[in-house]
Amino acid sequence: MADIVLRVRLVGGGSMDVTYEDPAAGSEAEVIDRVVTLLADDAGVLRCRHGDRLLVLYARGVSAVEVAPRGAVL
């Protein structure tokens, strides 16, 4: 299982750091590809975590995604 930390900028101007885990991915690069593929579709949704909370991001509300090289502070 691979996981990454993403800084997500929302259409409304806010931003947040979330953790996304993909049990089927073998590497960080595969996880990044999966995130980009999901959010490229208008109907895409991404289940992730913000601290200890489950969060669902809808592709329509995301304006940018930044992959943290060493992880963001959650």
MOPAC internal coordinates of N, CA, C and O (Angstrom, degrees):
PM7 1SCF
backbone

  N    0.0000 0     0.00 0     0.00 0    0    0    0
  C    1.4524 1     0.00 0     0.00 0    1    0    0
  C    1.5255 1   108.32 1     0.00 0    2    1    0
  O    1.2310 1   121.24 1   -43.95 1    3    2    1
  N    1.3187 1   115.23 1   136.05 1    3    2    1
  C    1.4544 1   121.34 1   178.41 1    5    3    2
  C    1.5212 1   109.19 1  -119.49 1    6    5    3
  O    1.2310 1   121.08 1   -35.87 1    7    6    5
  N    1.3289 1   115.54 1   144.13 1    7    6    5
  C    1.4541 1   119.21 1   176.39 1    9    7    6
  C    1.5243 1   109.43 1  -137.16 1   10    9    7
  O    1.2310 1   121.16 1   -26.16 1   11   10    9
  N    1.3350 1   115.39 1   153.84 1   11   10    9
  C    1.4527 1   121.55 1   178.98 1   13   11   10
  C    1.5211 1   109.47 1  -137.75 1   14   13   11
  O    1.2310 1   121.00 1   -20.02 1   15   14   13
  N    1.3102 1   115.69 1   159.98 1   15   14   13
  C    1.4546 1   121.89 1   175.04 1   17   15   14
  C    1.5208 1   107.41 1  -106.12 1   18   17   15
  O    1.2310 1   121.11 1   -49.58 1   19   18   17
  N    1.3265 1   115.49 1   130.42 1   19   18   17
  C    1.4571 1   121.79 1  -178.08 1   21   19   18
  C    1.5213 1   110.09 1  -118.99 1   22   21   19
  O    1.2310 1   120.35 1   -41.12 1   23   22   21
  N    1.3151 1   116.93 1   138.88 1   23   22   21
  C    1.4588 1   121.11 1   168.05 1   25   23   22
  C    1.5174 1   105.58 1   -98.61 1   26   25   23
  O    1.2310 1   120.81 1   -63.25 1   27   26   25
  N    1.3118 1   116.05 1   116.75 1   27   26   25
  C    1.4582 1   122.48 1  -174.58 1   29   27   26
  C    1.5253 1   108.52 1  -106.34 1   30   29   27
  O    1.2310 1   120.67 1   -54.10 1   31   30   29
  N    1.3230 1   116.33 1   125.90 1   31   30   29
  C    1.4624 1   121.50 1   173.11 1   33   31   30
  C    1.5223 1   107.74 1  -100.08 1   34   33   31
  O    1.2310 1   121.30 1   -51.03 1   35   34   33
  N    1.3050 1   115.12 1   128.97 1   35   34   33
  C    1.4521 1   120.95 1  -176.18 1   37   35   34
  C    1.5270 1   110.76 1   -94.82 1   38   37   35
  O    1.2310 1   120.87 1   -21.54 1   39   38   37
  N    1.3052 1   115.93 1   158.46 1   39   38   37
  C    1.4588 1   121.92 1  -179.21 1   41   39   38
  C    1.5312 1   110.48 1   -58.55 1   42   41   39
  O    1.2310 1   120.03 1   145.28 1   43   42   41
  N    1.3045 1   117.55 1   -34.72 1   43   42   41
  C    1.4612 1   121.57 1  -179.54 1   45   43   42
  C    1.5141 1   114.46 1   -72.70 1   46   45   43
  O    1.2310 1   119.71 1   174.80 1   47   46   45
  N    1.3441 1   118.16 1    -5.20 1   47   46   45
  C    1.4567 1   121.76 1   177.56 1   49   47   46
  C    1.5145 1   114.64 1   106.19 1   50   49   47
  O    1.2310 1   119.64 1   162.29 1   51   50   49
  N    1.3057 1   118.28 1   -17.71 1   51   50   49
  C    1.4594 1   121.15 1   179.35 1   53   51   50
  C    1.5224 1   111.75 1   -77.68 1   54   53   51
  O    1.2310 1   121.05 1   -11.88 1   55   54   53
  N    1.3165 1   115.61 1   168.12 1   55   54   53
  C    1.4639 1   120.21 1   175.15 1   57   55   54
  C    1.5138 1   109.43 1  -143.42 1   58   57   55
  O    1.2310 1   120.95 1   -22.46 1   59   58   57
  N    1.3289 1   115.80 1   157.54 1   59   58   57
  C    1.4568 1   121.19 1   178.22 1   61   59   58
  C    1.5220 1   109.36 1  -153.14 1   62   61   59
  O    1.2310 1   120.99 1   -24.97 1   63   62   61
  N    1.3205 1   115.71 1   155.03 1   63   62   61
  C    1.4573 1   122.10 1   176.38 1   65   63   62
  C    1.5194 1   108.28 1  -101.40 1   66   65   63
  O    1.2310 1   120.76 1   -50.98 1   67   66   65
  N    1.3378 1   116.15 1   129.02 1   67   66   65
  C    1.4564 1   121.62 1  -178.60 1   69   67   66
  C    1.5280 1   109.49 1  -131.76 1   70   69   67
  O    1.2310 1   120.85 1   -21.61 1   71   70   69
  N    1.3132 1   115.98 1   158.39 1   71   70   69
  C    1.4601 1   122.49 1   175.92 1   73   71   70
  C    1.5165 1   108.17 1  -110.77 1   74   73   71
  O    1.2310 1   120.89 1   -49.25 1   75   74   73
  N    1.3309 1   115.91 1   130.75 1   75   74   73
  C    1.4640 1   121.19 1   177.94 1   77   75   74
  C    1.5254 1   108.00 1  -118.32 1   78   77   75
  O    1.2310 1   120.57 1   -50.09 1   79   78   77
  N    1.3231 1   116.51 1   129.91 1   79   78   77
  C    1.4608 1   122.33 1   179.00 1   81   79   78
  C    1.5186 1   109.53 1  -116.73 1   82   81   79
  O    1.2310 1   121.19 1   -41.23 1   83   82   81
  N    1.3234 1   115.32 1   138.77 1   83   82   81
  C    1.4621 1   120.88 1   177.17 1   85   83   82
  C    1.5229 1   107.73 1  -129.96 1   86   85   83
  O    1.2310 1   120.08 1   -74.86 1   87   86   85
  N    1.3450 1   117.44 1   105.14 1   87   86   85
  C    1.4636 1   120.16 1  -177.03 1   89   87   86
  C    1.5292 1   113.02 1   -65.84 1   90   89   87
  O    1.2310 1   119.71 1   156.98 1   91   90   89
  N    1.3285 1   118.15 1   -23.02 1   91   90   89
  C    1.4617 1   120.71 1  -177.90 1   93   91   90
  C    1.5252 1   112.74 1   -85.90 1   94   93   91
  O    1.2310 1   120.02 1   164.69 1   95   94   93
  N    1.3187 1   117.56 1   -15.31 1   95   94   93
  C    1.4711 1   120.65 1  -176.07 1   97   95   94
  C    1.5274 1   110.63 1   -81.57 1   98   97   95
  O    1.2310 1   121.60 1   -36.38 1   99   98   97
  N    1.3079 1   114.54 1   143.62 1   99   98   97
  C    1.4606 1   120.10 1   179.40 1  101   99   98
  C    1.5154 1   113.27 1   -98.49 1  102  101   99
  O    1.2310 1   120.49 1   162.26 1  103  102  101
  N    1.3327 1   116.68 1   -17.74 1  103  102  101
  C    1.4598 1   119.52 1  -177.64 1  105  103  102
  C    1.5269 1   110.06 1  -144.32 1  106  105  103
  O    1.2310 1   121.75 1   -13.12 1  107  106  105
  N    1.3168 1   114.26 1   166.88 1  107  106  105
  C    1.4560 1   120.39 1   178.23 1  109  107  106
  C    1.5317 1   110.99 1   -64.16 1  110  109  107
  O    1.2310 1   120.27 1   143.63 1  111  110  109
  N    1.3148 1   117.09 1   -36.37 1  111  110  109
  C    1.4664 1   121.26 1   179.79 1  113  111  110
  C    1.5333 1   111.08 1   -62.52 1  114  113  111
  O    1.2310 1   120.06 1   141.67 1  115  114  113
  N    1.3133 1   117.49 1   -38.33 1  115  114  113
  C    1.4565 1   121.00 1   177.52 1  117  115  114
  C    1.5229 1   111.44 1   -66.00 1  118  117  115
  O    1.2310 1   120.34 1   142.65 1  119  118  117
  N    1.3257 1   116.96 1   -37.35 1  119  118  117
  C    1.4554 1   121.14 1   178.59 1  121  119  118
  C    1.5269 1   109.72 1   -65.99 1  122  121  119
  O    1.2310 1   120.13 1   136.35 1  123  122  121
  N    1.3154 1   117.36 1   -43.65 1  123  122  121
  C    1.4648 1   121.40 1   179.21 1  125  123  122
  C    1.5250 1   110.28 1   -61.57 1  126  125  123
  O    1.2310 1   120.42 1   135.91 1  127  126  125
  N    1.3241 1   116.81 1   -44.09 1  127  126  125
  C    1.4697 1   120.21 1   177.61 1  129  127  126
  C    1.5183 1   111.37 1   -59.91 1  130  129  127
  O    1.2310 1   120.39 1   139.78 1  131  130  129
  N    1.3100 1   116.86 1   -40.22 1  131  130  129
  C    1.4723 1   121.58 1   179.73 1  133  131  130
  C    1.5288 1   110.82 1   -64.55 1  134  133  131
  O    1.2310 1   120.52 1   135.81 1  135  134  133
  N    1.3358 1   116.60 1   -44.19 1  135  134  133
  C    1.4635 1   120.81 1   179.42 1  137  135  134
  C    1.5260 1   110.38 1   -61.68 1  138  137  135
  O    1.2310 1   120.45 1   133.36 1  139  138  137
  N    1.3241 1   116.75 1   -46.64 1  139  138  137
  C    1.4653 1   120.54 1  -179.40 1  141  139  138
  C    1.5213 1   110.52 1   -62.61 1  142  141  139
  O    1.2310 1   120.03 1   138.21 1  143  142  141
  N    1.3134 1   117.54 1   -41.79 1  143  142  141
  C    1.4642 1   121.36 1   179.16 1  145  143  142
  C    1.5274 1   111.29 1   -63.14 1  146  145  143
  O    1.2310 1   120.29 1   135.72 1  147  146  145
  N    1.3183 1   117.06 1   -44.28 1  147  146  145
  C    1.4675 1   120.64 1  -179.84 1  149  147  146
  C    1.5246 1   111.79 1   -64.73 1  150  149  147
  O    1.2310 1   120.15 1   135.62 1  151  150  149
  N    1.3212 1   117.33 1   -44.38 1  151  150  149
  C    1.4584 1   120.21 1  -175.86 1  153  151  150
  C    1.5255 1   113.42 1   -80.83 1  154  153  151
  O    1.2310 1   119.74 1   167.45 1  155  154  153
  N    1.3183 1   118.10 1   -12.55 1  155  154  153
  C    1.4677 1   120.92 1   177.22 1  157  155  154
  C    1.5221 1   111.45 1   -73.91 1  158  157  155
  O    1.2310 1   120.40 1   156.94 1  159  158  157
  N    1.3188 1   116.83 1   -23.06 1  159  158  157
  C    1.4627 1   121.75 1   179.39 1  161  159  158
  C    1.5295 1   109.25 1   -88.95 1  162  161  159
  O    1.2310 1   120.08 1   -45.02 1  163  162  161
  N    1.3242 1   117.46 1   134.98 1  163  162  161
  C    1.4679 1   121.15 1  -179.91 1  165  163  162
  C    1.5255 1   112.64 1   -58.83 1  166  165  163
  O    1.2310 1   120.18 1   150.39 1  167  166  165
  N    1.3152 1   117.26 1   -29.61 1  167  166  165
  C    1.4626 1   121.35 1  -179.02 1  169  167  166
  C    1.5301 1   111.73 1   -94.58 1  170  169  167
  O    1.2310 1   119.70 1  -171.18 1  171  170  169
  N    1.3162 1   118.18 1     8.82 1  171  170  169
  C    1.4612 1   121.85 1  -176.37 1  173  171  170
  C    1.5201 1   113.16 1   -71.91 1  174  173  171
  O    1.2310 1   120.92 1   -37.49 1  175  174  173
  N    1.3197 1   115.85 1   142.51 1  175  174  173
  C    1.4625 1   122.43 1   175.12 1  177  175  174
  C    1.5237 1   108.53 1  -130.78 1  178  177  175
  O    1.2310 1   121.35 1   -32.72 1  179  178  177
  N    1.3120 1   115.01 1   147.28 1  179  178  177
  C    1.4623 1   121.30 1  -177.51 1  181  179  178
  C    1.5213 1   108.21 1  -129.89 1  182  181  179
  O    1.2310 1   120.79 1   -63.02 1  183  182  181
  N    1.3324 1   116.09 1   116.98 1  183  182  181
  C    1.4717 1   120.77 1   176.65 1  185  183  182
  C    1.5153 1   108.01 1   -88.00 1  186  185  183
  O    1.2310 1   120.12 1   -56.75 1  187  186  185
  N    1.3206 1   117.37 1   123.25 1  187  186  185
  C    1.4538 1   121.19 1  -178.03 1  189  187  186
  C    1.5299 1   109.36 1  -146.22 1  190  189  187
  O    1.2310 1   120.82 1     3.81 1  191  190  189
  N    1.3121 1   116.04 1  -176.19 1  191  190  189
  C    1.4608 1   121.31 1  -178.12 1  193  191  190
  C    1.5206 1   110.43 1  -123.01 1  194  193  191
  O    1.2310 1   121.36 1   -37.88 1  195  194  193
  N    1.3136 1   115.00 1   142.12 1  195  194  193
  C    1.4621 1   122.85 1   172.17 1  197  195  194
  C    1.5217 1   104.99 1  -123.53 1  198  197  195
  O    1.2310 1   120.88 1   -80.13 1  199  198  197
  N    1.3257 1   115.92 1    99.87 1  199  198  197
  C    1.4572 1   119.96 1  -171.80 1  201  199  198
  C    1.5129 1   109.33 1    67.72 1  202  201  199
  O    1.2310 1   120.04 1    57.43 1  203  202  201
  N    1.3284 1   117.54 1  -122.57 1  203  202  201
  C    1.4646 1   120.44 1   178.52 1  205  203  202
  C    1.5242 1   112.18 1  -101.60 1  206  205  203
  O    1.2310 1   120.17 1  -169.04 1  207  206  205
  N    1.3383 1   117.28 1    10.96 1  207  206  205
  C    1.4637 1   121.05 1  -178.50 1  209  207  206
  C    1.5267 1   111.77 1  -102.77 1  210  209  207
  O    1.2310 1   121.26 1   -40.25 1  211  210  209
  N    1.3170 1   115.20 1   139.75 1  211  210  209
  C    1.4593 1   121.09 1   172.48 1  213  211  210
  C    1.5181 1   107.95 1   -78.12 1  214  213  211
  O    1.2310 1   120.73 1   -43.82 1  215  214  213
  N    1.3286 1   116.20 1   136.18 1  215  214  213
  C    1.4555 1   121.74 1  -176.63 1  217  215  214
  C    1.5186 1   108.44 1  -133.51 1  218  217  215
  O    1.2310 1   120.16 1   -41.21 1  219  218  217
  N    1.3080 1   117.30 1   138.79 1  219  218  217
  C    1.4572 1   121.97 1   176.17 1  221  219  218
  C    1.5239 1   107.64 1  -114.98 1  222  221  219
  O    1.2310 1   120.69 1   -61.06 1  223  222  221
  N    1.3361 1   116.29 1   118.94 1  223  222  221
  C    1.4605 1   121.78 1   177.42 1  225  223  222
  C    1.5176 1   108.95 1   -98.95 1  226  225  223
  O    1.2310 1   120.93 1   -47.79 1  227  226  225
  N    1.3081 1   115.83 1   132.21 1  227  226  225
  C    1.4596 1   121.11 1   175.42 1  229  227  226
  C    1.5227 1   108.27 1   -99.09 1  230  229  227
  O    1.2310 1   120.32 1   -45.36 1  231  230  229
  N    1.3086 1   117.00 1   134.64 1  231  230  229
  C    1.4608 1   122.28 1  -175.50 1  233  231  230
  C    1.5308 1   111.70 1   -55.70 1  234  233  231
  O    1.2310 1   119.92 1   146.25 1  235  234  233
  N    1.3173 1   117.76 1   -33.75 1  235  234  233
  C    1.4698 1   120.90 1  -178.73 1  237  235  234
  C    1.5115 1   112.63 1   -63.13 1  238  237  235
  O    1.2310 1   119.61 1   154.55 1  239  238  237
  N    1.3311 1   118.34 1   -25.45 1  239  238  237
  C    1.4580 1   121.45 1  -176.98 1  241  239  238
  C    1.5065 1   114.70 1   -95.08 1  242  241  239
  O    1.2310 1   119.97 1   176.39 1  243  242  241
  N    1.3334 1   117.66 1    -3.61 1  243  242  241
  C    1.4631 1   121.92 1  -176.48 1  245  243  242
  C    1.5214 1   109.47 1  -100.10 1  246  245  243
  O    1.2310 1   120.57 1   -51.81 1  247  246  245
  N    1.3363 1   116.51 1   128.19 1  247  246  245
  C    1.4618 1   119.58 1   177.62 1  249  247  246
  C    1.5184 1   111.84 1  -101.65 1  250  249  247
  O    1.2310 1   119.39 1   152.68 1  251  250  249
  N    1.3487 1   118.78 1   -27.32 1  251  250  249
  C    1.4676 1   121.50 1   179.61 1  253  251  250
  C    1.5249 1   109.41 1  -157.84 1  254  253  251
  O    1.2310 1   121.22 1   -27.18 1  255  254  253
  N    1.3265 1   115.28 1   152.82 1  255  254  253
  C    1.4583 1   121.96 1   176.37 1  257  255  254
  C    1.5203 1   107.90 1  -132.67 1  258  257  255
  O    1.2310 1   120.77 1   -49.41 1  259  258  257
  N    1.3131 1   116.13 1   130.59 1  259  258  257
  C    1.4545 1   122.24 1   178.49 1  261  259  258
  C    1.5218 1   107.83 1  -120.14 1  262  261  259
  O    1.2310 1   120.32 1   -49.52 1  263  262  261
  N    1.3234 1   117.00 1   130.48 1  263  262  261
  C    1.4556 1   121.54 1   178.71 1  265  263  262
  C    1.5199 1   107.86 1   -89.81 1  266  265  263
  O    1.2310 1   120.95 1   -56.67 1  267  266  265
  N    1.3343 1   115.78 1   123.33 1  267  266  265
  C    1.4533 1   120.02 1   180.00 1  269  267  266
  C    1.5197 1   109.98 1   -76.69 1  270  269  267
  O    1.2310 1   119.83 1   -52.59 1  271  270  269
  N    1.3244 1   117.92 1   127.41 1  271  270  269
  C    1.4595 1   120.08 1  -177.61 1  273  271  270
  C    1.5316 1   113.54 1   -66.07 1  274  273  271
  O    1.2310 1   119.99 1   144.45 1  275  274  273
  N    1.3195 1   117.62 1   -35.55 1  275  274  273
  C    1.4504 1   120.04 1  -179.85 1  277  275  274
  C    1.5144 1   112.20 1  -122.44 1  278  277  275
  O    1.2310 1   120.45 1  -177.30 1  279  278  277
  N    1.2952 1   116.75 1     2.70 1  279  278  277
  C    1.4485 1   120.68 1   179.28 1  281  279  278
  C    1.5187 1   112.60 1   100.51 1  282  281  279
  O    1.2310 1   120.91 1   -39.67 1  283  282  281
  N    1.2833 1   115.87 1   140.33 1  283  282  281
  C    1.4531 1   121.97 1   178.97 1  285  283  282
  C    1.5207 1   109.36 1   -92.04 1  286  285  283
  O    1.2310 1   120.79 1   -14.56 1  287  286  285
  N    1.2948 1   116.09 1   165.44 1  287  286  285
  C    1.4542 1   121.11 1   178.22 1  289  287  286
  C    1.5161 1   107.94 1   -84.39 1  290  289  287
  O    1.2310 1   120.83 1   -59.30 1  291  290  289
  N    1.3288 1   116.01 1   120.70 1  291  290  289
  C    1.4728 1   119.92 1  -179.86 1  293  291  290
  C    1.5091 1   110.28 1  -103.24 1  294  293  291
  O    1.2310 1   120.10 1   180.00 1  295  294  293

